[in-house]
Amino acid sequence: MTEQNLNHIYSFASHIDGNIQSEIGFWNYDEELFITRSLRFNKKTLLHHYIETSLWNDYNRDIRKFGGDYSHHIENFDELFTEFIPDKNPFKKLQEPDGEDFLDSYNDDFEKIWTAKENNFRELFNIISDNVFYILFNNRGLLLKFNEKVAETVRDTAYNEDDLTKKGKIKRKNIPQWVKKAVYSRDKGRCIKCSKDLSGILSTDRVQNYDHIVPLNLFGVNDPTNIQLLYQSCNLTKSGDIIETTNFYAEWW
């Protein structure tokens, strides 16, 4: 078990959901990191990378574009730093008894602080990305749209030939057990198409298959966000030229 502080996270999750739904792809991102995470399964997924990069880009754009009164940003960041990494909080003096007196001085220097303490803000977004991922990983429909944007980026990215098939697609990697366990848990041990129970407890002849939502043949990636659980016969009817998932989820009760 790991601690997830979701109290401040839903607005960020909604923001990232909006970006993906608006088909905003990767921009101003670390391409080398993107390549590494797309080739083989990592616990820090491409969605983590997208969340961190998007938050940095969007805040950076707003701060540099609008200027003026930063008090709302300062108070929000003070609360977030206090919640997640208090020792890295560049606004600590706001918490002192006469902290209100510091707000104006911080406002005057906010852009300088934003630049000088970039590593602090990026570390904060890194932590926030874990919490946002925890929410968004449950939404397969959103993961499909996200991986379609990933596929577009893969198509436009220069990879080493050794990492690609003769057709220029990313080579298939064995899916690690930790990915299978996470996907099995998310999909509640049921085929996401036919809803058959794949636990093997009662029906031992139902074989689990782990499927790429966006096939590698269509520039899909080896990333945990691109994997779903299928019954073997359902997987066999899904060709390498089909992108699909479903909105079937097990009820809570």
FENDASUL-V684475 format. One record per backbone hydrogen bond with DSSP energy under -0.5 kcal/mol. CO is the residue of the C=O (numbers start at 1). NH is the residue of the N-H. E is the energy in kcal/mol with one decimal. If there is no record, write none. Layout:
co=CO nh=NH e=E
co=CO nh=NH e=E
This chain:
co=4 nh=6 e=-1.0
co=6 nh=9 e=-1.3
co=6 nh=10 e=-0.8
co=9 nh=13 e=-2.6
co=10 nh=14 e=-2.5
co=11 nh=15 e=-1.9
co=12 nh=16 e=-2.6
co=13 nh=17 e=-2.6
co=14 nh=18 e=-2.4
co=15 nh=19 e=-2.0
co=16 nh=20 e=-2.4
co=17 nh=21 e=-2.9
co=18 nh=22 e=-2.0
co=19 nh=24 e=-2.8
co=20 nh=23 e=-1.7
co=23 nh=25 e=-0.7
co=29 nh=31 e=-1.0
co=30 nh=34 e=-2.1
co=31 nh=35 e=-2.6
co=32 nh=36 e=-2.2
co=33 nh=37 e=-2.4
co=34 nh=38 e=-1.8
co=35 nh=39 e=-1.4
co=36 nh=40 e=-1.1
co=38 nh=222 e=-2.3
co=43 nh=45 e=-1.0
co=45 nh=49 e=-1.9
co=46 nh=50 e=-2.4
co=47 nh=51 e=-2.7
co=48 nh=52 e=-2.7
co=49 nh=53 e=-2.3
co=50 nh=54 e=-2.8
co=51 nh=55 e=-2.5
co=52 nh=56 e=-2.2
co=53 nh=57 e=-2.9
co=54 nh=58 e=-2.9
co=55 nh=59 e=-2.4
co=56 nh=60 e=-2.7
co=57 nh=61 e=-2.4
co=58 nh=62 e=-2.2
co=59 nh=63 e=-2.9
co=60 nh=64 e=-2.0
co=61 nh=65 e=-1.9
co=62 nh=66 e=-2.4
co=62 nh=67 e=-0.6
co=63 nh=67 e=-1.0
co=68 nh=70 e=-0.7
co=70 nh=74 e=-2.8
co=71 nh=75 e=-2.6
co=72 nh=76 e=-2.2
co=73 nh=77 e=-3.0
co=74 nh=78 e=-2.5
co=75 nh=79 e=-1.9
co=76 nh=80 e=-2.4
co=77 nh=81 e=-3.1
co=78 nh=82 e=-2.1
co=79 nh=83 e=-1.8
co=80 nh=84 e=-2.5
co=81 nh=85 e=-1.2
co=85 nh=88 e=-2.0
co=86 nh=89 e=-1.3
co=88 nh=90 e=-0.6
co=89 nh=92 e=-0.9
co=91 nh=94 e=-1.8
co=92 nh=95 e=-2.2
co=93 nh=96 e=-1.4
co=96 nh=99 e=-2.7
co=98 nh=101 e=-2.0
co=99 nh=102 e=-1.8
co=99 nh=103 e=-0.6
co=100 nh=103 e=-1.0
co=100 nh=104 e=-0.5
co=101 nh=105 e=-0.5
co=102 nh=106 e=-2.6
co=103 nh=107 e=-2.4
co=104 nh=108 e=-1.9
co=105 nh=109 e=-1.3
co=106 nh=110 e=-0.6
co=107 nh=110 e=-0.7
co=109 nh=113 e=-2.5
co=110 nh=114 e=-3.1
co=111 nh=115 e=-1.7
co=112 nh=116 e=-3.2
co=113 nh=117 e=-2.7
co=115 nh=118 e=-1.1
co=117 nh=120 e=-0.7
co=117 nh=121 e=-2.0
co=118 nh=122 e=-2.8
co=119 nh=123 e=-2.2
co=120 nh=124 e=-2.1
co=121 nh=125 e=-2.4
co=122 nh=126 e=-2.0
co=123 nh=127 e=-1.9
co=124 nh=128 e=-2.6
co=125 nh=129 e=-2.2
co=126 nh=130 e=-1.0
co=127 nh=130 e=-0.5
co=127 nh=131 e=-1.3
co=128 nh=132 e=-2.6
co=129 nh=133 e=-2.7
co=130 nh=134 e=-1.6
co=131 nh=135 e=-1.0
co=132 nh=135 e=-0.6
co=132 nh=136 e=-2.6
co=133 nh=137 e=-2.6
co=135 nh=138 e=-1.0
co=136 nh=139 e=-1.9
co=138 nh=140 e=-1.0
co=139 nh=143 e=-2.0
co=140 nh=144 e=-2.3
co=141 nh=145 e=-1.7
co=142 nh=146 e=-2.7
co=143 nh=147 e=-2.7
co=144 nh=148 e=-1.7
co=145 nh=149 e=-1.5
co=146 nh=150 e=-2.1
co=147 nh=151 e=-2.3
co=148 nh=152 e=-1.5
co=149 nh=153 e=-1.7
co=150 nh=154 e=-2.7
co=151 nh=155 e=-2.4
co=152 nh=156 e=-1.1
co=154 nh=157 e=-1.5
co=157 nh=159 e=-0.8
co=160 nh=163 e=-1.8
co=161 nh=164 e=-1.6
co=163 nh=171 e=-1.8
co=165 nh=168 e=-1.9
co=169 nh=165 e=-3.2
co=174 nh=176 e=-0.6
co=176 nh=179 e=-0.5
co=176 nh=180 e=-2.0
co=177 nh=181 e=-2.8
co=178 nh=182 e=-1.6
co=179 nh=183 e=-2.7
co=180 nh=184 e=-2.8
co=181 nh=185 e=-2.3
co=182 nh=186 e=-2.6
co=183 nh=187 e=-2.7
co=184 nh=189 e=-2.4
co=185 nh=188 e=-1.0
co=187 nh=190 e=-1.7
co=189 nh=198 e=-3.2
co=191 nh=195 e=-1.7
co=196 nh=191 e=-2.0
co=196 nh=198 e=-0.5
co=202 nh=204 e=-0.7
co=203 nh=206 e=-0.9
co=205 nh=207 e=-0.8
co=207 nh=232 e=-1.8
co=209 nh=211 e=-0.6
co=209 nh=230 e=-3.0
co=211 nh=213 e=-0.5
co=211 nh=228 e=-2.2
co=213 nh=215 e=-0.7
co=213 nh=244 e=-0.9
co=215 nh=218 e=-1.7
co=215 nh=220 e=-2.0
co=216 nh=219 e=-1.6
co=221 nh=223 e=-1.4
co=223 nh=226 e=-2.4
co=224 nh=227 e=-1.3
co=226 nh=213 e=-2.7
co=228 nh=211 e=-2.8
co=229 nh=192 e=-2.2
co=230 nh=209 e=-2.6
co=231 nh=234 e=-0.6
co=231 nh=235 e=-2.3
co=232 nh=236 e=-2.1
co=233 nh=237 e=-0.9
co=235 nh=238 e=-1.1
co=237 nh=239 e=-0.7
co=239 nh=242 e=-1.3
co=242 nh=244 e=-0.6
co=247 nh=249 e=-0.5
